[in-house]
């Protein structure tokens, strides 16, 4: 049995498709193939791949109309809002594209519980009830017990707490679920295993397979929401989007009771000045969102403040269901002095009221609260 | 027409129920309720935020409406029971629509867990309206447990696919001695009317109203269709004939 106790893994799906000749498949597609995929109520994985093809990029408007209709049908004209809170940027990984990489020399920081409380108060005052807490990968500086203590503080201010920390074993996820965590975000960053290795040369993140099975351990531990994604720009985005969709579909099929969602982050400027190998343009990002919506009509799609205000506004009707607002990617970024060492540069600096106003003006209802913690009710 | 639907202690005239989800702006809800005379409105407890007056969805539900809190988000009986208790504790009353869903692909209800939760909540004095896949045995168990009505789906939630479960719903209407309220999947007023003509006690639709271009008018259209269907049911629909009546009966010589 694998570490983490997962016998059948998404890795088998990945292995089945990794040698696939994507280029020949895409080159062989005609307009009729795109139109057929577009005319169907549900599409299979090969039709999803069809909609990610270069030829399908001529059909973005048609795809957008269908994606919009499906999103309204399943989610209504609503947008879930949340914000990230960075607890610690100590990290033992060497991801070549990330500001938190251990290679970079700057004063690292970790919030005390008092500071967590102050940040929480500041954020809660904006009306947000869903929070995503983040750390670098350093079990020494931010062990599970520290995350647990932070969650206890945050529960006083928020109704839903999700984590984006380093991959854990299932038992540790169980502990955090018991403490009140209901969501897990973990990005594979790169699905292509060969590309993954040089981008993650040192540190525990080197272990591709352990990371790949992480969302599944979260599902098994009883997380209500599991959010996955690939960092677009590190590899061929069409293939990476394909594997992300297959991964989401695999998880949703296997764990019907977990809400699976997908983030679509593009790489942003960061400390160290890493230049991505692949240029993911706006129209490419749009194609990823649309193809995913058509493949998984009920799947949540999360959009971060990495993208510009103008682009975010335009992406709202295309299938996005969750957006961050009032964001800082620095540890203590809301209440402490800025040190200019956020995880990445954000592009959309708008406050929570500004994002709400934008959504209302577009005919969308901002939703700040969509969960009620159940530990307030008497036991079973 | 003095035709009231009795659920618990309440008597209801308008047999079209709606929900508060998926609207682009909750402030449309009071207008929608007033113009259609809607009396029963369901709301997901998880959306209720008592700490924020401006975002508290309860503020948009006009006084006089019967609030039907639902347990949306519950994945098992235990969570449904806890949500129901929280709903009561925050002043949402004794009515509860049990929704237990652990299928994020089709959003189909879990009948087994729903029945377990129903049994407990009836004992705790709730007026229980369970949302189920139409299944006679489960409906019988729910009836025996003491629920106030049974809410079978017409099609999976949010699909607007209409009364796909028609034959199964018809069996519930025939066999269960409780109001049968068709909930979920109804996309058009004509489908709501069809359910009522069959003898359904009421219809609940949310997506079809909330995602219409003009939700206020769509709610009105549904209310009218439900009323028309009810009136037709009470009036006794004529039997459907497959051929015209022969003017010279074949057995006329016998008389």
Contacts between the chains, C-beta under 8 A, distances in Angstrom:
chain1	res1	chain2	res2	distance
A	72	B	22	8.0
A	72	B	211	5.1
A	73	B	158	5.8
A	73	B	159	7.6
A	73	B	160	6.9
A	73	B	207	6.7
A	73	B	211	6.3
A	74	B	158	5.4
A	75	B	22	7.1
A	76	B	21	6.1
A	76	B	22	2.3
A	76	B	23	6.6
A	76	B	24	7.5
A	76	B	207	7.3
A	76	B	210	5.5
A	76	B	211	6.1
A	77	B	22	6.8
A	77	B	23	7.0
A	77	B	24	3.5
A	77	B	210	7.8
A	77	B	211	7.3
A	78	B	21	7.8
A	78	B	22	6.3
A	78	B	23	7.7
A	78	B	24	7.6
A	127	B	52	5.7
A	127	B	54	8.0
A	127	B	55	6.4
A	129	B	49	6.7
A	159	B	49	8.0
A	224	B	73	7.9
A	224	B	75	7.7
A	252	B	104	6.1
A	252	B	105	6.1
A	253	B	105	7.5
A	256	B	102	6.0
A	256	B	103	4.6
A	256	B	104	5.8
A	256	B	105	6.2
A	257	B	75	4.9
A	257	B	102	3.5
A	257	B	103	7.2
A	257	B	104	6.9
A	258	B	104	6.8
A	259	B	104	5.2
A	260	B	104	7.0
A	298	B	104	6.6
A	298	B	105	6.6
A	298	B	107	7.6
A	360	B	25	6.8
A	363	B	24	4.6
A	363	B	25	7.7
A	364	B	24	6.0
A	365	B	23	6.2
A	365	B	24	5.4
A	365	B	25	5.5
A	365	B	26	6.6
A	367	B	47	7.2
A	368	B	49	6.9
A	368	B	52	7.2
A	368	B	55	5.7
A	369	B	46	7.4
A	369	B	47	6.3
A	369	B	48	7.8
A	369	B	49	4.4
A	369	B	52	7.7
A	369	B	55	6.9
A	370	B	46	5.8
A	370	B	47	6.2
A	371	B	46	5.0
A	371	B	73	6.5
A	372	B	45	5.6
A	372	B	46	4.7
A	372	B	48	7.1
A	372	B	73	7.7
A	372	B	83	6.8
A	372	B	86	6.0
A	374	B	79	5.9
A	374	B	82	4.2
A	374	B	83	6.7
A	374	B	86	7.2
A	376	B	86	6.1
A	376	B	89	7.7
A	377	B	81	7.7
A	377	B	82	3.8
A	377	B	83	7.4
A	377	B	85	4.3
A	377	B	86	5.0
A	377	B	89	7.4
A	378	B	82	7.8
A	378	B	85	6.1
A	380	B	78	4.5
A	380	B	81	6.8
A	380	B	82	7.6
